Amino acid sequence: MKYDRNKIEIGHYLSKTNIHLRDDNVKIAFGDEFDITDVLKNNQVEILYHHKNYTFDKDILENAIIALSH
């Protein structure tokens, strides 16, 4: 079975670019690390960033992050 490196799953990630969450005015900067804590329905994921939980669209994160561990 081939691993899909673009598949987003629970784990620790590094941002390859600046990522914005408009609803909460949150910005994950290039090089920041964060955790994906849950993969939700409706194409959403929950992340833990600076000790706070946020919900992001998976489409925003695809190709903008690098998995550091799963």
C-alpha positions as CSV (number, residue, x, y, z in Angstrom):
1,M,0.0,0.0,0.0
2,K,1.4,3.4,-1.0
3,Y,1.4,6.2,1.5
4,D,-0.5,9.3,0.4
5,R,1.7,12.1,1.6
6,N,-1.1,14.6,1.0
7,K,-3.5,12.8,3.2
8,I,-4.2,14.8,6.3
9,E,-4.5,12.8,9.5
10,I,-3.9,13.2,13.2
11,G,-0.3,14.1,13.9
12,H,2.3,16.8,14.3
13,Y,2.9,19.2,11.3
14,L,5.0,22.0,10.1
15,S,3.7,24.9,7.9
16,K,5.3,25.4,4.5
17,T,3.6,28.7,4.1
18,N,1.5,31.3,5.9
19,I,-2.0,29.9,6.6
20,H,-4.9,32.1,7.6
21,L,-8.1,31.2,9.4
22,R,-10.4,34.1,8.8
23,D,-13.1,33.3,11.3
24,D,-10.8,33.6,14.3
25,N,-8.2,35.9,12.8
26,V,-5.6,33.2,13.3
27,K,-2.4,33.0,11.3
28,I,0.0,30.1,11.3
29,A,3.3,31.4,10.0
30,F,5.8,29.7,7.7
31,G,7.8,27.2,9.9
32,D,5.3,27.1,12.8
33,E,4.5,23.7,14.2
34,F,1.1,22.5,15.3
35,D,-0.9,19.3,15.9
36,I,-3.9,18.0,14.0
37,T,-6.0,16.5,16.8
38,D,-9.1,15.4,14.9
39,V,-10.3,14.9,11.4
40,L,-13.9,16.0,11.3
41,K,-16.8,15.7,8.9
42,N,-17.5,18.2,6.2
43,N,-13.8,18.5,5.1
44,Q,-12.7,20.0,8.4
45,V,-9.8,19.3,10.8
46,E,-9.3,20.4,14.4
47,I,-5.8,21.7,15.2
48,L,-4.0,22.6,18.4
49,Y,-1.9,25.7,18.0
50,H,-0.4,27.7,20.9
51,H,-2.5,25.8,23.4
52,K,-5.8,26.6,21.6
53,N,-8.0,24.5,19.4
54,Y,-9.2,25.8,16.0
55,T,-11.1,24.3,13.1
56,F,-9.6,24.6,9.6
57,D,-10.8,23.5,6.2
58,K,-8.7,20.6,5.0
59,D,-8.5,22.3,1.6
60,I,-6.6,25.2,3.1
61,L,-4.0,22.9,4.7
62,E,-3.4,20.5,1.8
63,N,0.0,21.2,0.2
64,A,0.7,23.9,2.8
65,I,2.0,21.5,5.5
66,I,4.6,18.9,6.1
67,A,3.9,15.9,8.4
68,L,6.5,15.6,11.1
69,S,4.9,12.6,12.8
70,H,1.7,10.5,12.8
